[in-house]
Amino acid sequence: MRTWNVMLVDHDRLFSAALGTLISGGPFRVCHHATTVEDAEAAIAQGVQPDLIVVALGDATNDEAGGVKRLRAATSARIAVLADAIADRTLSLSLKAGADAYLNKSMSSESLLRALQLVMLGEVVYPTHVASLLIANANTERPQPERAQPTNNELSKREIQILRCLLAGQSNKAIARNLHITESTVKMHFKNVMRKINAQNRTQAAVWAIQNGLSPLASV
């Protein structure tokens, strides 16, 4: 069984210790506890190599979001934000900073472990019921983007559907089932979409979709 090294970042030592105990075993192994992002950066600079970083955030101030962004630049590890409560501002700032997941501290242990495993399989994980909040937040925080003139790189109808499924929090397998296509076809469309919108990962693709007015596509 593949084992992933996990770094926990939380100023609450008691919660961090409890979380470490919860996720240890199975595919996860806690390799480092850090109380601040600065501590995490220092550990990475000294050679700690996590596969996953779980960052606990409070109210997601710009400084906290900046910390997530610095971690994104410092390591190729997947990053999951663990928030005190679901909030549109926290979600928006976290995804824009490069987080691969936005999770609630109050979620069940089974759901948390399943979400972290999905993150390590390359998925972007966030609560689907807050997608509308994120869209509204993105639309109010920035001017509406100018619509690009049609070009050879314009997204196809299918590619737009793929992005809308991504906003609904669907995995590649779920997207394939929803659109009645194969999973390999979904991956091919994702590759094309990433190239066209100049996105490096699914998080950036989701943010681009939100900023360009796309809405989640419900499962059928």
KEPA-775360 format. One record per atom (N, C-alpha, C, O): residue in three letters; x, y, z. Coordinates in pm, whole numbers, padded with zeros to 5 digits, always signed. Atoms other than C-alpha are relative to their C-alpha. Layout:
ALAXYZ;...
# end
This chain:
MET+00084-00120+00000;MET+00000+00000+00000;MET+00088+00125+00000;MET+00185+00134+00075;ARG-00073-00126+00006;ARG+00127+00347-00090;ARG-00025+00079+00129;ARG-00137+00088+00177;THR+00012-00084-00120;THR+00199+00566+00214;THR+00037+00143-00034;THR+00140+00168-00096;TRP-00025-00142+00026;TRP+00176+00946+00194;TRP+00042+00069+00128;TRP-00021+00053+00233;ASN-00048-00078-00114;ASN+00373+01171+00428;ASN-00082+00128+00012;ASN-00101+00200-00086;VAL+00087-00115-00023;VAL+00157+01441+00584;VAL+00064+00097+00098;VAL+00115+00058+00203;MET-00042-00107-00091;MET+00260+01773+00737;MET-00126+00072+00049;MET-00210+00111-00031;LEU+00114-00071-00059;LEU+00008+01932+00976;LEU+00043+00138+00044;LEU+00146+00153+00111;VAL-00031-00139-00037;VAL+00005+02310+01020;VAL-00119+00056+00076;VAL-00224+00082+00019;ASP+00109-00050-00084;ASP-00205+02436+01311;ASP+00059+00053+00130;ASP+00141-00013+00193;HIS-00050-00058-00124;HIS-00138+02667+01605;HIS-00058-00070+00123;HIS-00004-00060+00233;ASP+00064+00074-00109;ASP-00371+02452+01817;ASP+00068-00137+00012;ASP+00034-00230-00061;ARG-00079+00123-00011;ARG-00131+02181+01932;ARG-00088-00120+00036;ARG-00064-00231-00013;LEU+00087+00110-00042;LEU-00405+01973+02094;LEU-00078-00055-00119;LEU-00085-00176-00139;PHE+00075+00043+00117;PHE-00617+01966+01779;PHE+00092-00068-00100;PHE+00056-00170-00160;SER-00095+00057+00095;SER-00311+01897+01566;SER+00039-00142+00040;SER+00048-00231-00045;ALA-00036+00133-00049;ALA-00214+01601+01785;ALA-00115-00098-00023;ALA-00093-00212-00063;ALA+00117+00086+00020;ALA-00568+01463+01768;ALA-00018-00034-00147;ALA-00049-00147-00182;LEU+00012+00023+00143;LEU-00578+01506+01392;LEU+00106-00098-00048;LEU+00079-00185-00130;GLY-00107+00092+00037;GLY-00243+01333+01361;GLY-00032-00143+00036;GLY-00005-00235-00042;THR+00040+00134-00042;THR-00372+01037+01556;THR-00109-00056-00090;THR-00110-00174-00123;LEU+00113+00042+00082;LEU-00687+01027+01345;LEU+00044-00050-00137;LEU-00002-00154-00183;ILE-00034+00035+00138;ILE-00519+01016+01005;ILE+00117-00097-00010;ILE+00142-00151-00118;SER-00113+00093+00005;SER-00217+00804+01100;SER-00050-00142-00022;SER-00159-00179+00020;GLY+00041+00135+00035;GLY-00226+00450+00979;GLY-00061+00001-00139;GLY-00089+00108-00193;GLY+00053+00004+00136;GLY-00360+00331+00648;GLY+00098+00065-00095;GLY+00218+00039-00086;PRO-00090-00058+00099;PRO-00220+00538+00362;PRO+00073+00125+00046;PRO+00157+00177-00028;PHE-00060-00125-00045;PHE-00115+00838+00573;PHE+00095-00020+00118;PHE+00072-00103+00206;ARG-00095-00001-00111;ARG+00182+00899+00801;ARG+00039+00144+00027;ARG+00088+00212-00063;VAL-00036-00138-00034;VAL+00237+01228+00984;VAL+00152+00009+00013;VAL+00213-00059+00095;CYS-00146-00013-00001;CYS+00594+01337+00916;CYS+00046+00126+00072;CYS+00164+00138+00107;HIS-00042-00124-00066;HIS+00589+01683+01078;HIS-00121+00078+00050;HIS-00224+00085-00018;HIS+00100-00092-00054;HIS+00381+01910+01301;HIS+00061+00140-00002;HIS+00172+00159+00046;ALA-00045-00140+00000;ALA+00415+02287+01245;ALA-00111+00085+00059;ALA-00229+00060+00035;THR+00102-00087-00060;THR+00240+02560+01441;THR-00036+00118-00089;THR-00143+00177-00074;THR+00025-00112+00091;THR+00269+02825+01169;THR+00049-00037-00139;THR+00124-00133-00157;VAL-00047+00021+00137;VAL+00322+02845+00795;VAL+00150+00023-00006;VAL+00221-00046-00080;GLU-00144-00027-00002;GLU+00665+02993+00868;GLU+00077-00123+00048;GLU+00182-00156-00007;ASP-00062+00123-00047;ASP+00752+02680+01067;ASP+00000-00107-00109;ASP+00098-00179-00127;ALA+00011+00098+00108;ALA+00631+02467+00778;ALA+00100+00030-00111;ALA+00164-00061-00164;GLU-00096-00039+00103;GLU+00840+02665+00529;GLU+00142-00036+00042;GLU+00222-00084-00039;ALA-00134+00030-00051;ALA+01147+02624+00748;ALA+00028-00150-00005;ALA+00137-00192-00042;ALA-00017+00146+00003;ALA+01092+02249+00776;ALA+00023-00050-00142;ALA+00107-00137-00165;ILE-00018+00038+00141;ILE+01059+02217+00399;ILE+00139+00038-00047;ILE+00205-00038-00118;ALA-00134-00045+00038;ALA+01377+02420+00352;ALA+00109-00089+00058;ALA+00216-00103+00000;GLN-00097+00087-00066;GLN+01553+02183+00591;GLN-00007-00145-00049;GLN+00067-00231-00001;GLY+00002+00133+00060;GLY+01455+01879+00387;GLY-00122-00085+00025;GLY-00131-00196-00029;VAL+00123+00076-00020;VAL+01115+01765+00513;VAL-00078+00000-00132;VAL-00099+00105-00192;GLN+00066+00012+00130;GLN+00929+01636+00207;GLN-00139-00064+00014;GLN-00155-00184-00006;PRO+00137+00054-00012;PRO+00555+01598+00267;PRO-00063-00023-00137;PRO-00032+00046-00233;ASP+00081+00020+00120;ASP+00324+01458+00004;ASP-00129+00081+00010;ASP-00189+00118-00091;LEU+00123-00074-00027;LEU+00031+01640+00165;LEU+00021+00093+00118;LEU+00078+00053+00220;ILE-00004-00096-00111;ILE+00010+01953+00380;ILE-00143+00036+00036;ILE-00220+00082-00049;VAL+00133-00037-00048;VAL-00302+02005+00589;VAL+00015+00126+00084;VAL+00079+00124+00189;VAL-00014-00130-00065;VAL-00331+02371+00691;VAL-00132+00039+00064;VAL-00234+00051-00004;ALA+00120-00046-00071;ALA-00581+02477+00956;ALA-00006+00152-00005;ALA+00090+00220+00033;LEU+00017-00145+00009;LEU-00717+02827+00895;LEU-00111+00045+00094;LEU-00202-00031+00127;GLY+00105-00059-00081;GLY-00922+03058+01114;GLY-00102+00067-00090;GLY-00186+00000-00150;ASP+00094-00073+00084;ASP-01109+03331+00932;ASP+00058+00032-00137;ASP+00004+00114-00211;ALA-00062-00016+00132;ALA-00877+03315+00630;ALA+00026+00146-00034;ALA-00027+00198-00132;THR-00042-00135+00033;THR-00727+03661+00644;THR+00091-00007-00122;THR+00135-00114-00163;ASN-00089-00004+00115;ASN-00519+03775+00350;ASN+00138-00055+00036;ASN+00204-00118-00046;ASP-00129+00051-00045;ASP-00209+03692+00556;ASP+00000-00153+00000;ASP+00097-00215-00043;GLU+00009+00146-00003;GLU-00327+03333+00608;GLU-00003-00057-00141;GLU+00064-00156-00170;ALA+00005+00045+00138;ALA-00413+03294+00241;ALA+00136+00017-00066;ALA+00176-00066-00148;GLY-00135-00020+00052;GLY-00072+03437+00159;GLY+00093-00111+00043;GLY+00183-00151-00031;GLY-00080+00112-00048;GLY+00079+03163+00372;GLY-00022-00125-00083;GLY+00073-00197-00115;VAL+00030+00114+00086;VAL-00098+02898+00167;VAL+00067+00018-00135;VAL+00119-00078-00192;LYS-00062-00027+00130;LYS+00029+03065-00149;LYS+00150-00023+00006;LYS+00209-00073-00089;ARG-00145+00022-00014;ARG+00387+03057-00017;ARG+00032-00149+00006;ARG+00131-00194-00052;LEU-00021+00145-00004;LEU+00356+02688+00062;LEU-00015-00060-00139;LEU+00059-00151-00177;ARG+00021+00049+00136;ARG+00224+02630-00289;ARG+00126+00022-00085;ARG+00160-00060-00169;ALA-00121-00030+00076;ALA+00538+02796-00426;ALA+00121-00078+00049;ALA+00216-00100-00026;ALA-00117+00064-00061;ALA+00772+02611-00190;ALA+00005-00150-00022;ALA+00111-00211-00008;THR+00003+00146+00009;THR+00661+02254-00255;THR-00102-00047-00102;THR-00197+00025-00136;SER+00096+00060+00093;SER+00484+02027-00499;SER-00104-00083+00073;SER-00189-00146+00010;ALA+00096+00078-00080;ALA+00290+01867-00213;ALA-00142+00048-00025;ALA-00164+00165-00056;ARG+00140-00038+00004;ARG-00087+01866-00228;ARG-00032+00077+00128;ARG+00025+00049+00233;ILE+00033-00084-00115;ILE-00242+02124+00007;ILE-00150-00004+00026;ILE-00230+00026-00062;ALA+00141+00002-00041;ALA-00568+02082+00197;ALA-00020+00101+00112;ALA+00052+00099+00212;VAL+00033-00098-00103;VAL-00717+02370+00395;VAL-00111-00056+00088;VAL-00212-00106+00038;LEU+00099+00047-00097;LEU-00906+02274+00709;LEU-00052+00123+00075;LEU+00021+00182+00155;ALA+00055-00125-00053;ALA-01137+02560+00811;ALA-00091-00025+00119;ALA-00151-00132+00132;ASP+00088+00010-00117;ASP-01326+02625+01134;ASP-00146-00009-00040;ASP-00225-00078+00024;ALA+00139-00001+00046;ALA-01647+02686+00940;ALA-00002+00029-00150;ALA+00091+00090-00203;ILE+00016-00026+00142;ILE-01770+02697+00581;ILE-00029+00148-00020;ILE-00122+00203+00039;ALA+00020-00142+00027;ALA-01738+03052+00450;ALA+00046+00030-00142;ALA+00148-00021-00186;ASP-00034-00029+00138;ASP-01735+03194+00099;ASP+00136+00067-00011;ASP+00212+00036-00103;ARG-00129-00070+00007;ARG-01439+03423+00173;ARG+00116-00097+00019;ARG+00215-00092-00055;THR-00105+00097-00025;THR-01231+03140+00315;THR+00021-00090-00121;THR+00135-00114-00161;LEU-00008+00087+00116;LEU-01310+02915+00021;LEU+00064+00072-00118;LEU+00154+00017-00183;SER-00053-00076+00112;SER-01238+03184-00237;SER+00149+00026+00015;SER+00226+00002-00078;LEU-00141-00030-00022;LEU-00908+03289-00083;LEU+00086-00126-00005;LEU+00197-00124-00057;SER-00076+00125-00004;SER-00798+02929-00031;SER+00026-00054-00140;SER+00139-00091-00173;LEU-00017+00052+00135;LEU-00858+02820-00389;LEU+00089+00091-00083;LEU+00172+00043-00161;LYS-00083-00094+00074;LYS-00702+03135-00531;LYS+00146-00011+00042;LYS+00236+00018-00037;ALA-00137+00015-00050;ALA-00396+03069-00315;ALA+00063-00130-00046;ALA+00184-00150-00030;GLY-00055+00125+00053;GLY-00356+02725-00472;GLY-00032-00124+00079;GLY+00029-00229+00055;ALA+00037+00119-00078;ALA-00518+02490-00221;ALA-00072-00101-00088;ALA-00144-00065-00181;ASP+00063+00108+00076;ASP-00632+02154-00355;ASP-00128-00048+00066;ASP-00204-00126+00008;ALA+00122+00041-00070;ALA-00906+02110-00096;ALA-00037+00103+00104;ALA+00048+00172+00160;TYR+00053-00088-00105;TYR-01125+02311+00137;TYR-00096-00085+00082;TYR-00203-00122+00034;LEU+00076+00094-00083;LEU-01258+02102+00425;LEU-00039+00065+00132;LEU+00025+00159+00177;ASN+00052-00055-00125;ASN-01454+02170+00742;ASN+00047-00086+00118;ASN+00041-00209+00112;LYS-00047+00073-00118;LYS-01312+02077+01083;LYS-00109-00086+00064;LYS-00079-00182+00135;SER+00110+00073-00064;SER-01656+01953+01186;SER-00043-00124-00078;SER-00133-00196-00033;MET+00040+00116+00078;MET-01678+01686+00916;MET+00040-00128+00071;MET+00130-00128+00155;SER-00027+00127-00065;SER-01676+01322+01019;SER+00139-00050-00036;SER+00195-00012-00139;SER-00134+00053+00025;SER-01347+01135+01043;SER+00003-00081-00129;SER+00101-00075-00204;GLU+00005+00080+00122;GLU-01455+00899+00765;GLU-00001+00090-00124;GLU+00068+00062-00222;SER+00007-00093+00114;SER-01540+01189+00533;SER+00133+00070-00020;SER+00175+00091-00134;LEU-00129-00067+00010;LEU-01212+01363+00612;LEU+00103-00090-00065;LEU+00174-00048-00156;LEU-00097+00094+00057;LEU-01003+01056+00536;LEU-00028-00026-00147;LEU+00064-00033-00228;ARG+00036+00023+00139;ARG-01194+00993+00215;ARG+00036+00122-00085;ARG+00085+00107-00197;ALA-00032-00123+00074;ALA-01150+01357+00109;ALA+00151+00012-00022;ALA+00195+00048-00131;LEU-00145-00009+00013;LEU-00775+01348+00177;LEU+00053-00102-00101;LEU+00148-00073-00174;GLN-00041+00100+00098;GLN-00742+01030-00026;GLN-00031+00048-00141;GLN+00048+00026-00233;LEU+00035-00055+00130;LEU-00923+01198-00316;LEU+00099+00107-00042;LEU+00139+00115-00158;VAL-00099-00104+00028;VAL-00685+01492-00291;VAL+00129-00063-00051;VAL+00188-00015-00147;MET-00123+00065+00041;MET-00390+01255-00319;MET-00013-00073-00133;MET+00088-00109-00195;LEU+00023+00061+00131;LEU-00548+01100-00627;LEU-00015+00106-00109;LEU-00047+00075-00223;GLY+00000-00108+00097;GLY-00540+01440-00795;GLY-00128+00079-00011;GLY-00141+00162-00101;GLU+00126-00072+00006;GLU-00888+01567-00723;GLU+00006+00132+00078;GLU+00085+00147+00171;VAL+00022-00122-00076;VAL-00988+01915-00610;VAL-00128-00021+00080;VAL-00233-00049+00023;VAL+00113+00035-00087;VAL-01220+01873-00311;VAL-00048+00123+00077;VAL+00030+00186+00148;TYR+00062-00104-00082;TYR-01456+02133-00167;TYR-00149-00026+00004;TYR-00202-00093-00084;PRO+00144+00028-00014;PRO-01818+02130-00048;PRO-00079+00053-00119;PRO-00073+00172-00150;THR+00075-00042+00119;THR-02045+02137-00351;THR-00108+00102+00033;THR-00142+00184-00052;HIS+00111-00091-00032;HIS-02317+02327-00164;HIS+00046+00144+00020;HIS-00037+00234+00034;VAL-00045-00139-00012;VAL-02093+02633-00129;VAL+00050+00054-00133;VAL+00105+00164-00139;ALA-00046-00046+00131;ALA-02015+02657-00500;ALA-00067+00131-00038;ALA-00002+00221-00092;SER+00072-00124+00035;SER-02283+02923-00546;SER+00053+00118+00079;SER+00057+00230+00028;LEU-00058-00107-00081;LEU-02132+03125-00261;LEU+00131+00048-00060;LEU+00159+00168-00066;LEU-00128-00035+00060;LEU-01792+03113-00427;LEU-00019+00079-00128;LEU+00052+00176-00153;ILE+00028-00071+00124;ILE-01935+03221-00759;ILE-00045+00143+00029;ILE+00002+00237-00035;ALA+00048-00133-00035;ALA-02118+03513-00599;ALA+00113+00086+00052;ALA+00122+00205+00020;ASN-00112-00074-00056;ASN-01806+03614-00410;ASN+00096+00045-00108;ASN+00145+00158-00106;ALA-00091-00035+00108;ALA-01592+03605-00721;ALA-00057+00111-00086;ALA+00016+00199-00133;ASN+00064-00101+00084;ASN-01845+03813-00912;ASN-00007+00137+00066;ASN-00008+00239-00003;THR+00010-00128-00069;THR-01867+04082-00643;THR+00136+00059+00033;THR+00149+00180+00052;GLU-00133-00050-00037;GLU-01495+04105-00565;GLU+00078+00055-00117;GLU+00173+00130-00097;ARG-00076-00045+00115;ARG-01378+04169-00918;ARG-00095+00040-00112;ARG-00208-00008-00116;PRO+00085-00038+00111;PRO-01514+04337-01233;PRO-00029-00121-00088;PRO+00049-00216-00093;GLN+00031+00107+00093;GLN-01687+04113-01482;GLN+00104-00001-00111;GLN+00134+00104-00167;PRO-00103+00005+00102;PRO-01423+03991-01727;PRO-00056+00032-00137;PRO-00171+00003-00167;GLU+00040-00026+00137;GLU-01435+04111-02083;GLU-00006-00133-00074;GLU+00082-00218-00059;ARG+00013+00123+00075;ARG-01557+03838-02308;ARG+00097+00002-00118;ARG+00099+00096-00197;ALA-00098+00006+00108;ALA-01282+03730-02543;ALA-00072-00021-00132;ALA-00176-00087-00138;GLN+00054+00023+00132;GLN-01350+03741-02913;GLN+00024-00146-00039;GLN+00124-00204+00002;PRO-00017+00140+00040;PRO-01399+03396-03069;PRO+00134-00020-00069;PRO+00172+00056-00158;THR-00128+00035+00060;THR-01065+03237-03157;THR+00004-00150-00019;THR-00089-00222+00019;ASN-00017+00143+00019;ASN-00935+02898-03255;ASN+00013-00073+00133;ASN-00008-00195+00140;ASN-00019+00062-00131;ASN-00869+02837-02886;ASN-00125+00008+00088;ASN-00120-00026+00206;GLU+00122-00012-00079;GLU-01226+02902-02775;GLU-00043-00137+00050;GLU-00032-00237-00021;LEU+00041+00128-00058;LEU-01359+02632-02546;LEU-00121-00057-00072;LEU-00213+00016-00110;SER+00113+00067+00062;SER-01591+02378-02700;SER-00112-00018+00102;SER-00092+00001+00222;LYS+00113+00024-00089;LYS-01933+02300-02559;LYS+00033-00110+00101;LYS-00001-00098+00218;ARG-00037+00110-00089;ARG-01798+01974-02415;ARG+00100+00045+00105;ARG+00090+00005+00221;GLU-00100-00047-00095;GLU-01502+02149-02253;GLU-00063+00088+00108;GLU-00023+00084+00224;ILE+00073-00081-00098;ILE-01737+02396-02087;ILE-00077-00090+00096;ILE-00082-00063+00217;GLN+00070+00095-00086;GLN-01943+02105-01958;GLN+00097-00063+00101;GLN+00062-00083+00218;ILE-00102+00059-00087;ILE-01625+01951-01816;ILE+00032+00095+00115;ILE+00041+00053+00231;LEU-00031-00098-00103;LEU-01544+02272-01629;LEU-00117+00016+00098;LEU-00095+00030+00218;ARG+00117-00013-00088;ARG-01899+02298-01494;ARG-00012-00121+00092;ARG-00053-00107+00208;CYS-00001+00119-00085;CYS-01874+01941-01366;CYS+00108+00013+00107;CYS+00088-00028+00221;LEU-00108-00023-00096;LEU-01544+02033-01201;LEU-00049+00090+00113;LEU-00019+00065+00230;LEU+00053-00092-00102;LEU-01720+02320-01021;LEU-00099-00070+00093;LEU-00118-00028+00207;ALA+00094+00075-00083;ALA-01975+02069-00894;ALA+00072-00100+00089;ALA+00009-00176+00163;GLY-00078+00087-00086;GLY-01691+01882-00725;GLY+00007-00144-00046;GLY+00036-00233+00033;GLN+00004+00136+00051;GLN-01716+01577-00951;GLN+00139-00051-00036;GLN+00222+00024-00087;SER-00124+00065+00039;SER-01428+01334-00999;SER-00005-00032-00149;SER-00111-00020-00212;ASN-00001+00038+00141;ASN-01318+01225-01347;ASN-00100-00112-00029;ASN-00169-00110-00131;LYS+00092+00112+00017;LYS-01517+00905-01303;LYS-00145+00048+00000;LYS-00226+00003-00081;ALA+00137-00053-00008;ALA-01831+01098-01203;ALA-00033+00084-00123;ALA-00145+00079-00174;ILE+00022-00081+00121;ILE-01788+01340-01494;ILE-00029-00090-00119;ILE-00120-00064-00197;ALA+00020+00094+00110;ALA-01759+01050-01736;ALA-00140-00060+00004;ALA-00207-00070-00099;ARG+00134+00058-00016;ARG-02077+00895-01598;ARG-00107+00104-00031;ARG-00208+00073-00094;ASN+00098-00107+00018;ASN-02260+01229-01601;ASN-00016+00038-00147;ASN-00127+00066-00193;LEU+00002-00044+00139;LEU-02166+01313-01961;LEU-00007-00116-00099;LEU-00008-00096-00221;HIS+00010+00120+00085;HIS-02187+00954-02091;HIS+00118-00013-00096;HIS+00102-00042-00214;ILE-00123+00018+00076;ILE-01827+00946-02208;ILE+00097-00082+00085;ILE+00069-00108+00202;THR-00096+00081-00075;THR-01522+00744-02106;THR+00087+00090+00087;THR+00101+00210+00062;GLU-00087-00076-00089;GLU-01289+00850-01827;GLU+00124+00051-00074;GLU+00173+00160-00045;SER-00116-00044+00078;SER-00999+00867-02074;SER-00034+00121-00086;SER+00050+00207-00109;THR+00045-00117+00077;THR-01202+01111-02284;THR-00008+00123+00089;THR+00027+00233+00047;VAL+00003-00111-00096;VAL-01258+01326-01976;VAL+00140+00054+00021;VAL+00161+00176+00020;LYS-00138-00042-00022;LYS-00883+01334-01914;LYS+00054+00075-00121;LYS+00128+00173-00106;MET-00043-00068+00121;MET-00822+01432-02276;MET-00057+00141-00007;MET+00013+00236-00041;HIS+00062-00133+00000;HIS-01070+01719-02250;HIS+00065+00091+00104;HIS+00088+00209+00079;PHE-00066-00080-00103;PHE-00910+01834-01925;PHE+00134+00052-00049;PHE+00169+00167-00026;LYS-00131-00040+00052;LYS-00570+01840-02093;LYS-00014+00117-00097;LYS+00064+00212-00093;ASN+00024-00107+00097;ASN-00707+02055-02374;ASN-00043+00129+00069;ASN+00002+00238+00033;VAL+00047-00117-00074;VAL-00886+02288-02132;VAL+00115+00069+00071;VAL+00128+00192+00063;MET-00114-00057-00073;MET-00574+02337-01920;MET+00089+00082-00094;MET+00134+00191-00060;ARG-00085-00070+00097;ARG-00377+02434-02230;ARG-00065+00130-00046;ARG+00001+00233-00056;LYS+00068-00117+00054;LYS-00639+02675-02359;LYS-00013+00114+00100;LYS-00003+00231+00062;ILE+00018-00105-00101;ILE-00691+02862-02031;ILE+00127+00026+00080;ILE+00129+00107+00173;ASN-00130-00019-00065;ASN-00326+02836-01924;ASN-00006-00031+00149;ASN+00048+00043+00231;ALA+00010+00043-00140;ALA-00409+02654-01600;ALA+00099-00113+00025;ALA+00122-00198-00061;GLN-00098+00102-00035;GLN-00153+02440-01421;GLN-00062-00119+00073;GLN-00003-00227+00076;ASN+00064+00108-00075;ASN-00397+02232-01216;ASN-00151+00022+00004;ASN-00202+00122-00047;ARG+00146-00007-00004;ARG-00764+02167-01146;ARG-00049+00117+00085;ARG-00156+00173+00058;THR+00039-00115-00082;THR-00774+02435-00878;THR-00003+00127-00084;THR-00101+00202-00079;GLN-00005-00119+00085;GLN-00666+02705-01123;GLN-00111-00005-00105;GLN-00168+00099-00139;ALA+00108+00013+00098;ALA-00914+02569-01377;ALA-00134+00035+00063;ALA-00218+00100-00001;ALA+00126-00032-00068;ALA-01195+02593-01121;ALA-00014+00150+00024;ALA-00121+00207+00004;VAL+00003-00144-00023;VAL-01103+02951-01032;VAL-00028+00074-00131;VAL-00107+00168-00134;TRP+00023-00062+00131;TRP-01088+03044-01404;TRP-00147-00012-00039;TRP-00208+00083-00086;ALA+00140+00023+00037;ALA-01431+02890-01459;ALA-00093+00092+00077;ALA-00187+00148+00021;ILE+00082-00087-00084;ILE-01580+03084-01169;ILE+00011+00145-00046;ILE-00089+00216-00057;GLN-00023-00139+00039;GLN-01424+03412-01280;GLN-00058+00031-00137;GLN-00081+00147-00171;ASN+00058-00020+00132;ASN-01565+03358-01629;ASN-00148-00036-00006;ASN-00204-00059-00113;GLY+00145+00009-00006;GLY-01921+03308-01511;GLY-00061-00137-00015;GLY-00182-00148-00032;LEU+00058+00135+00010;LEU-01959+02930-01530;LEU-00061-00041+00133;LEU-00017+00002+00240;SER+00067+00049-00120;SER-02188+02756-01284;SER+00012-00152+00007;SER+00033-00216-00096;PRO-00011+00146-00013;PRO-02178+02400-01144;PRO-00106-00072-00082;PRO-00220-00025-00093;LEU+00094+00083+00075;LEU-02340+02131-01358;LEU-00043-00115+00088;LEU+00040-00195+00132;ALA+00051+00103-00090;ALA-02563+01903-01154;ALA+00014-00138-00062;ALA+00011-00154-00184;SER-00005+00139+00047;SER-02529+01527-01177;SER-00138-00041-00050;SER-00240+00013-00007;VAL+00128+00050+00053;VAL-02794+01340-01372;VAL-00018-00145+00041;VAL-00119-00206+00006;
# end
